[in-house]
């Protein structure tokens, strides 16, 4: 029997036992589908995160409280409260008039319920400086942003994100209206221009208030969670970071950089770190999902062993008319490879369809989600499915090829 005859015979066997063939394929179908979906969703999510960080601009620098390792984030990123970074640190850095720093703002964040008349909404509020629109390159659509004087005076004024303004006021002009946050009244002085949702934050669903107001009235704290500043040119980022590090060490009386109680990172550094982390997570998830291929392989091996038992008389007859061990082994290996190949094709189609559905849902939810199906992942999935078939089909094929023809013909 040549390979062509083995392939024809394998197709006949698959068609003869449709239900059993489908159940044999199921494990491989699920495994290949999982690999395709995880690779697609992982790559798309990675692009979404990196594009969101890129949208801040290549000349953005962030100062975060807490010391971080060279390639890792500080503890404050994981929710640990660190109080070493103060509003005065940012103000002093700005007043030092370093030529490359063109805008700077401090930030604190919180969440609570906002009330206007009989309407309520759970919101995130951001305490920030009057330079927020310059640092973030944001735009005010209605009214104005708060001033430096209002920031220093702890004025109870607020600027709404476009979605919050729509949810609370509908088509009504919110300017001049009063809302209540944590039992304190705030006067609305502006509405931000729609910016679109992001994965980590959505300016459209936030309320901006002066940072000192948020500290004293809403949160009762004397520290900030972050300071951001924008550099005039990306080429000056490293020098600006070096200057800021020396400046803060001097303010915090730190002699050894190992004792830093802050971390300064540029957007590019954040991109590099995020790229490394998300790539590692993506490949870890692919490895986990690939385990289902191995499980499917064991299922194929068990089914093929049962098939050998059912076809002992057939094997004996083939050997009696001249088939050698190699021919019998080839027959079963080709059958297993055919089953896994078909499983791989079905898994690829399902994986692409599910990935497209996820992309559609993400797009409907407002995320800039790209559908990414890499051609190499399809090729890899196809070859892996065939490889699994050969590996797990080897034991049944070998058992079939070693049957004694006389005993096989007598088997009942």
Buried (B, 14 or more C-beta within 10 A) or exposed (E): BEEEEBBEBBBEBBEEBEEBBBEBBBBBBBBBBBBBBBBBBBBBBBBBBBBBBBBBBEBBBBBBBBBBEEEEBBBBEEEEEBBBBBBEBBBBBBEEEBEBBBBBBBBBBBEBEBBBEEEEBEBBBBBBBBBBBBBBBBEBEBBEBBBEEBBEBBBBBBBBBBBBBBBBBEEEEBBEBEBBBBEEEBEBBBBBBBBEBBBEEBBBBBBBBBBBBBBBBBBEBEBBBBBBBBBBEBEBBEEBBEBBBEBBBEBBEBEEEEEBBBBBBBBBBBBBBBBEBBEEEBEEBBEEBBEBBBEBBEBBBBBBBEBBEEBBEBBBBBBEEEBEBEBBBBBBBBBBBBBBBBBBBBBBBBBBEBBEEBBEEBEEEEBBBBBBBEEEBBEBBBEBBBBBBBBBBBBBBBBBBEBEBEEBBEEE
